[in-house]
Amino acid sequence: MANIELETEDKLEYRFVPTGNGVVNFKVRAPNDAHIALTTNPEESDPMLEVFIGGWKNTKSVIRKNRTKPDVAEVETPDILNAGEFRGFWIRWQDNVVTVGNEGSAAAFLSYENPEPFPINCVGFCTGWGATGSWLIEPASEQASPSAPTAAALSAGGAACWVAAANGEIPPNAVVGGSDGEDMYIGRAQHEGGIIPGKVVASHGVCYIAWGGAENPKAEYEVLCDFGGEFVPASGSDIPPTALPAGESEDGEPLFIGRVTHEGTVTVGKVQPSHGVCYIPYGGQELAFAEYEIFPLFNNMVNYTSTPRHIHFYDIHDDDRYPRTARKQQLHRWDALHSMKWVPYQDSGPLPPSAVECGTSKRTKLYLGRAEHAGSVTPGFINPAKKVCYIPWGGKAHEKKVCEILCTAGEFVPCTETNVLLRATPAGVSEQGEPLYIGRVAVDGQLVCGKVQRSHSVCYIPYNRKEEPHVNFEVFIKSQQ
């Protein structure tokens, strides 16, 4: 079915089309102020949400609720629209969260968690404030469901999708990592208590992993799919901050995807930072190389001189599409490997005697905690006086009454280089399945704890009702017993 074509005048009058599946994909050519309305019926009536892209002379974008100021979400987007070319966007709504992103990118640049959700059956389009617009809108029947994101969206960076397979099966959109007369795919498999990255060779019916000096064939494995990125040069223990965590050793150390050119082949293996090498499975052996290539989480390093757009990313629920280890189960595995004790804590319960202090607020002791939110388990801090755990997520500070409190001693050390995080203890897991660590920041004369996400190279703290990123921080490391 052909795209719906609309021409909108400088009138701020919406033209509505039906929608379905929780997403609308469209392209617009306009100098500024492309407005989109999300409504139950094809009319301007409450409840409604409006997305203004390229407003204020093409300098920022916002979400407005029920045609009332102040806007509920706002982000600077200079030159996001262009009068001479079409620019593509998507808007998704899942449960009570609305996200807005650029075509081809999985990360949203704008999001809003609506405490008063309503059915969204129609989408309106208009232009104004001196702008006319041309629109190309995908029909509702062709919109991709949020539970089944497109490969193009996922490949831009974000969630790593590991698809279960066996006996030489290669899932659609599998990522090629090397070659040896045939394509080798990036895979991983469980072995001796670890999850080890390796190479999948379809004609052999196995995923080969390097472990214990040998090349170990595994008939059951997972394959990395729907993920973009290019291998970049690396050496020794110098792991780029953007490297994709793809497994863990039997001791709980993060492992990364590496590859080496060897005897006419390009062979995929594992990078173990504490060893300073990339191990590849080759010719029945585990071979070590100090010079190698490593697979990144993002194609390029991100500049965080301003609030990064990725904080607005809301996880697309792809677990139904991609069978993989549940995030909470993975976190509990990390807890067990590192002997981390987390005790359930609710607003009516007493503090455990071994709860770990992390600061004070108005003479009240604060404690390290974590809580579930939007598919993640996010570290933060507990204020017993207010009986909540504060966590940073999606640009905001969230208050959680149901949480866990840390009861394992440790210390905060300055994170002067990214490899310090390799000694840190995972304390949470992002909505994308990435390990999260406990960080601490000195701000306005007090110490505030939050989450450290290695791929972002910052510590996020819940402060002044916002999620604030900080490049200078300390990280929590468990005490050695």
N, C-alpha and C positions, 0 to 999 in steps of 0.2 A: 504494500500500500504506500502511495506517495506521501511525502511530508505535507502537512497543512501549511499553507503559505498565507501570511497575514501582512497587511500594510497598516500601520497605526499612525495616526496624526498626532500633532502636538495638542492633545486634548485631555489627557489623564482620564480617559473613559475606557474601561476594561472591555475587551472582547473575549468571551469565555469559550472554552472547549472542554469536553469531558476528559477525565483522566482515570487511571486505574493502576493497580500494582504498586502504589506508593512511590512513584517516581515520574518525573517529566524531564525529557531531554529536548533541548532546543538550541537554535542558533539565532543570533540577532545582530543586525547591522544598524548601529545608531551611534551618535556622537556622545550621548550621555543619557542618564535616566531611563533605563529599561526597567519597567515595573511589572511584577508578576504577583497575582493574587491567588491565594489558596482558600477555597470556600467549599461549603457543603452544596449550595445551590448556585446556578449561573447568574448571580446578582451580587451587588455590593451590599452585604448585610452582615452584621455580627452573628456568630464569631467568624473572624477572618484573620489571616496573616498575609502581610505584604512583604515582598522582597524587592528592595530597590537596588539595582546594580548600576554602578557608575553615577551615583547621585552627586550633588554638590560639585557640579562642573567636572564630573568624571574623576573624582578624587576618593570617594569612599562608597561603601555598600552597607545597607542596614536591613534589619527585619523589624517590621512595625506590627503591633497587635491591635486589632479592632480600631484602626485608623486614629490611634491615640498616641501622643508623645508622652514620655520619652520613648525612644526606640528601645526594643528589648535586646538587640544585638547590633554591634557596629564594628567595622574593620576598615582600615585604609586600603583602598585598591586603586592607586593612581593609574590612569590610562587603561583601565580594564576593558573599555569599549572602544570601538573604532568606527568612524562614519564611513570608511572606505572598504571595510571587509567584515565578513561574518565572524563572530566569536561564539564558540560553543560553551554551553553550561548544562548542568544537571541540578535538579532539586529533588531531594528524597525526604520522605517522612516515614518514620518507623516508630511505633508506639507513640510517645509524646515528644519525639525529637525531630526537628526539621534541620536538614543540612543542605548547604549550597556549595557547589564545586565547579571547577573548570572541566571542560571536555577532555578526556584522556587522563585525568588525575583522580586517584582514589581519595586523596586528602581534601576535606572540605575547607573552604576559607571563611565560612560563616555558618553559625549554628545557633539553635535556640531550643531549650528544653521547656516545653509548654506545660505548665501545671494544670491547664484546663484543655485537654485535647478534645478534638471534635472530628467528625468524619470529613475527609477531603475528597470530594467527588468531581470538582471542577477547578480549572486553572484559567485565570484571566491574564491578558497581556495588554499593555499600553505603554505609551511614551508621553513625555511632557517636558516642561521647563525648557522650551526651545528646541526640542528634539522630535523628529519623526523616526520611524523604525520599520525595518523589514525583518520578518520572522520566518524561520523554518522550524516547524514543531513536529516531532515524531508522533504519529497517531497512538492513542492509548493502547491499542492491541499489540503494538510493537515495542512498548516501553519495557526495559529490562527490570525484572523484579529485584528489590533490594536483597532478597535472600539468594539471588543468583547473579552476582555482579559480573559485568562483562570482563573478558580477559584484558581488554584495553585499559579499563579502569584500574584493575588490580595491578597490572604490570607497571604502572607508573610509580610504584613504591608504596609501602605501607604494610599490609598484612601478608605474611608468608603463608602460602597454602601448600600443605604437605598432604598428598593423596595416598592412601593405603593401596598397595598393589602386591602382586606375588608372581613368581614363576615367569619372569620376563615381561610382564605386562607393563605397558607404557601408557599412562593416562593422557587424555588430550591436553595440549598446551604444556607438555612437560618441558622443562628447561634443559637445553643441551649445555653440558659443561666441558666436554672434551671429545676426543676421537682416537680410535685405534683401528682404522679400516672401516669402522662404523661409528655412528654417534654414540657417545657416552652421556648419560643423563645424570643430573645431580640427585642423589638419593641419600637415605640414612636408614639405619637399622639398629635395633636393640642388641646389645652384646655385653655380657658380663657386668650387668648393672648400669651400663652407659647407653647413650644414644649417639651413634657414631656416624658422621657424614662420610659418604663414599661415592662410588661410581656404579651406575646401573647399566649393565650390558645386556640388551634384549636377547641377543642370540645365545647367551650363556644361561639365561633364565634366572639371574641372581643380581643382587647388589653386593659388590665387593667393598669391604671395609678394612682399614689397616688397624691392627691391634695386636699387641703382644709379640711383635716381630714377624707376624704372618699376614698373608692376604686371606681374609676370611669371607667365604661366600655365604650370603644370606638369601634364602628363598622368599622370605617375607620382609617387606621393606616399605618405605614411603618415598614418594617422588615429589620434588619441588615443581609446582605448576603455576601458570598464570603470574609470573613474576619477572619484572624487568631488572636490568642491571648489567654491568660489564665488569669483568675481572680487572683488578688494578694491581700494579706491582707492590710487593711488600717483602719484608725480610725480618728474620729473628722474631722477637717478641713485640715488635712495633706494629700493633694491630690498629688499623684506622678506626676512628670512632664510628664510621658508617658501616663497619663490617656486620654482616648478618649473623646473629647467633643461631646456629643450626643444630646444636646438640649439646651434650655434656659428657664428661668423662665419668668413670665409675666413682670418682671422688667428688663429683658435682661441679667440676670446673667447666666453664663455657667452652664449647668447641665451635670453630668456624669452618667455612667451606674454602678450601684452597685447591690449587692445581699446579702441576709442574710439567714442563716439556721434557720428556725422557725417552731416549731411544726411538725417536720418530713418532711418539705418541704425545697426546696432551691428556694427562691422567688426573682425575679428580680425587681428592683425599680430604684429610682433616688438618686443621691448624690448631695446635695446642699451645697457647701462649706461654705457659710456664716452662715448656720445653724449648721454645724459640725456633720451632721448625714446622714444616708441613710434612705430614706423613702421607704417602700414597701407597695403595695396594697394587703391587706389580710383580708379575712372575712368581707368585706364591709367597712373596716377601712383603714386609713393611719397610719401606725405604724413607729415609729422612732427608729433607732439603731445607737449608737455611734461607735460600732465595726462592720465592714462589709468587704466585698471584693469589689474591683473596677476593671473595665475592662480597659486594657491598649491599647494604640495606637500601641505600639511595645512590643514584648515579653520581651525584655531586654533593659535596659538603654544603651545608645550609648556613647562611649568615644569620646569626641571632642578635643583631644589633637592635632589632625591634621585636615586639611580641610575635613569635612564629605562627604562621597560619595553621600549622598542624595541630595546634591545641584545640581547634574546632572540629577535628576529625571525630566522627562517631562511627563506631564499628558497625559494618554491615554484617548481619547475622549469617555468616557463611558456613557455620558448623553443620547445617543440614546438607550442604553441598559437598563439603570436604570432610570425610571421616578422619578424625585425628584425636590425639590425646586431649581430654578436657583440660582447660586452663587451670581450673582449681585442683585437679588431680596432679598436674605438673607442679603446681606450687607446693602441694603437700609433699611431693617427692623431694623438692628442694629443701623443704623444712626438715625432712627426715635425714637427708644426706648431710646437712650442716648442723644437725642437733639444735635447731631453733624451736623454742617453745612459745607458741602463741596460744593465749587463753581467751575463750569467749568472754566478752564484757558487754553488759547492757546497762542502761541508765540507772536501773534499780539495784545493781549488784555492787558488792564491795570490791576494792582493788586487791588483786593478788599481792601477797607480801614481797614477791620478787619482781614486781613490775619495774621496768627500766625508765628512770627519769630522763628528761631531755631538755628541761628548761623551766621557766616560771613565767606567769602572767598575773600581775596584780597580786603577788604573794601566794598565788596558787601554783602548786607543782604540776607540771605537764609530763605526760608519759608517751612513749612510743606506741603507736597503734596502726591499724590498717582496717580497711572496710571495702566491701564490694560496691562497685558502681559501674553501671553501663557495660557489663561484660569484663570489667577489670577487677583486680584486687589491689587497691592503691594505698601505699604507706602515707601516714600523716602523724598527727599527734592528738592525744586525748586530754581534754580539760575536764577533770572530775567535778569541778564546781558547776559547770554547765551541762555535764553528763552527755557529752557528744565527742565524737572523733571528727576532727577537721581534716579533709583531704583535698588536694588540688586536682581538678580535672575539667577539661573543656573550657578553660578560660575563667572558671569560677572556683570559689571555695565552697565545698559542700559539707553540711553537717550531717553526720550519720549516728543514729542512736544505737544501732546494732553493729558491733565491731569486734576486733580482737586486740589484745594488749600483749606486748612483747615481754617475756619473762626470761630472757637469755642475756647475760651481761656482755658488754662490748665497749668500744670506745670510738669516738669520732676522730678521723685523721684528715688533714687537708688533701683535697683531690687536686694535686698540682699537675697531674698528667692523667690521660685517659686510662692508662694501664693500671692505675691504682684501683680502678673498679674491678679489675680481674681478681683482686684479693677480697673484695667486698662480698657480703652474704646476701643473696636474693631475699627480698622481703615482700615482694608482690609480683604481679604479672599484669602487663598491659592488656587492653582489649584486643591487641594484635598478637598476643602470645609472647611478648618480649619480657625478659626479667626486669623488675624494678628494684631499686635499692633505696635505702634510707639515707637522705641527705639532710644537711643542716646549714642554715644561712644566718649570718649576723645582719640584722636590718633594724634600723631605728633604735639601736641600743638593746635589742633583745635577740635571743636565739630562737629561730623558727624552723621546725622540721617539716620535711615533705618528701617527695619522690625524686629519684635520679633515674633518668632513662638514658642509657649509654649512647644510643643512636642519635640522641638529640644534643648531647654534650652540655646539658644544663641540669640544674636542680630546680624543680617547681615547688613552690611553697604556697599554702593557703594563707593569704594575707589581705586584710582590708576587703574581704568578700570576693577577692579575685585569685586567680592562679597566676603567680608571678614567676617568670623564669630568671634564674641567676647563673652566671657563668663562673662565679667564685663561690665555692662551697666546700663543706666537709662531708665525708661519707662514713657510715657506720660499719665497723668491722668487728665481728664477734671475737670475744676474748679467747685466747688459746688456753686450753685446760691441760 
